[in-house]
Amino acid sequence: MVREFLSITAFRIFDLSKKIDNYFQMFLRLFKEGFLFAVNSIIVNKLRTFLSLFGITIGIFSIISVFTVLD
């Protein structure tokens, strides 16, 4: 009886570890797909990427300049 319980418990733990491994592999595949999609969209949309980075840069410089003037 105890052996059966231990073998069933060990089987459940092994089955759970297989499920966790499958979820982790699925997460890695989705992360890889999303990363490749993002890199591809950056490469394809060069003008939009440049304008976005330019706008962020101008925004950061404007915040820094306002704080510098206020001090």
Buried (B, 14 or more C-beta within 10 A) or exposed (E): EEEEEEEEEEEEEEEEEEEEEEEEEEEEEEEEEEEEEEEEEEEEEEEEEEEEEEEEEEEEEEEEEEEEEEE
